[in-house]
Protein backbone atom coordinates (compact mmCIF):
# COMPACT_ATOMS: atom_id res chain seq x y z
CA UNK A 1 0.00 0.00 0.00
CA UNK A 2 1.05 3.54 -0.65
CA UNK A 3 1.86 5.93 2.20
CA UNK A 4 -0.53 8.48 0.71
CA UNK A 5 -3.49 6.54 2.05
CA UNK A 6 -4.45 5.40 5.51
CA UNK A 7 -3.36 1.97 6.69
CA UNK A 8 -6.66 0.28 5.84
CA UNK A 9 -8.68 1.11 2.75
CA UNK A 10 -12.25 0.15 1.95
CA UNK A 11 -10.87 -1.93 -0.91
CA UNK A 12 -8.80 -3.96 1.59
CA UNK A 13 -11.92 -4.82 3.57
CA UNK A 14 -13.88 -5.77 0.45
CA UNK A 15 -10.93 -7.85 -0.77
CA UNK A 16 -10.82 -9.73 2.56
CA UNK A 17 -14.47 -10.74 2.17
CA UNK A 18 -14.75 -10.88 -1.63
CA UNK A 19 -15.95 -14.49 -1.61
CA UNK A 20 -19.02 -13.36 0.35
CA UNK A 21 -20.02 -10.62 -2.12
CA UNK A 22 -22.67 -12.76 -3.88
CA UNK A 23 -24.42 -13.35 -0.55
CA UNK A 24 -23.89 -9.83 0.84
CA UNK A 25 -25.08 -7.92 -2.24
CA UNK A 26 -28.82 -8.15 -2.69
CA UNK A 27 -28.62 -7.46 -6.44
CA UNK A 28 -26.09 -7.45 -9.28
CA UNK A 29 -25.78 -3.66 -9.25
CA UNK A 30 -24.48 -3.73 -5.67
CA UNK A 31 -22.19 -6.66 -6.44
CA UNK A 32 -20.70 -4.86 -9.47
CA UNK A 33 -20.12 -1.78 -7.30
CA UNK A 34 -18.29 -3.80 -4.65
CA UNK A 35 -16.14 -5.54 -7.27
CA UNK A 36 -15.29 -2.16 -8.85
CA UNK A 37 -14.27 -0.68 -5.49
CA UNK A 38 -12.16 -3.75 -4.76
CA UNK A 39 -10.25 -3.46 -8.06
CA UNK A 40 -9.88 0.35 -8.04
CA UNK A 41 -6.32 1.52 -8.75
CA UNK A 42 -4.92 -1.98 -9.03
CA UNK A 43 -3.25 -3.80 -11.92
CA UNK A 44 -6.61 -5.44 -12.70
CA UNK A 45 -7.91 -2.07 -13.91
CA UNK A 46 -4.89 -1.50 -16.12
CA UNK A 47 -2.65 1.50 -15.95
CA UNK A 48 -0.29 3.84 -17.68
CA UNK A 49 3.30 4.99 -17.38
CA UNK A 50 4.27 8.63 -17.01
CA UNK A 51 7.75 10.05 -17.28
CA UNK A 52 8.54 12.99 -15.04
CA UNK A 53 9.73 16.01 -17.05
CA UNK A 54 11.67 17.43 -14.12
CA UNK A 55 15.39 17.03 -14.96
CA UNK A 56 16.14 16.24 -11.29
CA UNK A 57 13.65 13.36 -11.29
CA UNK A 58 13.28 11.99 -14.83
CA UNK A 59 11.72 8.82 -13.43
CA UNK A 60 8.99 6.59 -14.79
CA UNK A 61 5.84 6.56 -12.63
CA UNK A 62 3.28 3.80 -12.91
CA UNK A 63 -0.31 4.86 -12.29
CA UNK A 64 -3.14 2.37 -12.13
CA UNK A 65 -6.52 3.31 -13.53
CA UNK A 66 -9.38 4.12 -11.20
CA UNK A 67 -12.85 2.60 -11.23
CA UNK A 68 -14.56 6.04 -11.46
CA UNK A 69 -17.51 4.63 -9.51
CA UNK A 70 -19.51 7.32 -7.74
CA UNK A 71 -19.45 5.29 -4.53
CA UNK A 72 -15.67 4.95 -4.45
CA UNK A 73 -13.97 7.02 -1.74
CA UNK A 74 -10.72 7.12 -3.74
CA UNK A 75 -12.33 8.32 -6.96
CA UNK A 76 -15.29 10.43 -5.97
CA UNK A 77 -14.84 11.04 -2.24
CA UNK A 78 -13.22 14.45 -2.70
CA UNK A 79 -16.04 15.58 -5.02
CA UNK A 80 -18.64 14.53 -2.44
CA UNK A 81 -16.81 16.45 0.29
CA UNK A 82 -16.57 19.54 -1.92
CA UNK A 83 -20.31 19.33 -2.65
CA UNK A 84 -21.11 19.07 1.08
CA UNK A 85 -18.90 22.05 1.89
CA UNK A 86 -20.57 24.10 -0.85
CA UNK A 87 -24.02 23.22 0.53
CA UNK A 88 -22.94 24.10 4.08
CA UNK A 89 -22.04 27.60 2.87
CA UNK A 90 -25.72 28.10 1.93
CA UNK A 91 -27.00 27.26 5.43
CA UNK A 92 -28.22 30.02 7.70
CA UNK A 93 -26.92 30.30 11.25
CA UNK A 94 -30.13 28.87 12.70
CA UNK A 95 -31.57 25.57 13.91
CA UNK A 96 -33.08 23.40 11.20
CA UNK A 97 -35.98 20.96 11.52
CA UNK A 98 -37.25 18.50 8.95
CA UNK A 99 -41.04 18.34 9.02
CA UNK A 100 -43.27 16.29 6.72
CA UNK A 101 -46.99 16.96 6.51
CA UNK A 102 -49.84 16.54 4.05
CA UNK A 103 -51.98 19.36 2.70
CA UNK A 104 -55.50 18.80 1.43
CA UNK A 105 -55.88 18.95 -2.33
CA UNK A 106 -58.31 21.90 -2.18
C-alpha positions, 0 to 999 in steps of 0.5 A: 500500500502507498503511504498516501493513504491510511493503513486500511482502505475500503478496498482492503476490507472488500478484498478480505471478504470478496468471496461473500459478495454474492451473498452480501449484495442483494442485487447485481448492481451492488455486487458490481459496485463492490467488485469495482471498489475492490479493483480500483487503482490496481493492476486489474484495472490497467494502468499507464506509465508517465515520465517525469519532465523534471530534470532532477527526477526523470523517473517513470511513474506507474499509475493504475486506472481508477474505477470512477464509480460514484461510490468509491472514496478514492475516486469520488470522495473528494467531489462529495466532500466539496459538494457538502462544503458548498451546501454548508455555505448556503446554510443560515446560522439557525436551527433546522428541523425537517417536518413532513406533513400533508396538505389537502388537495383543495 
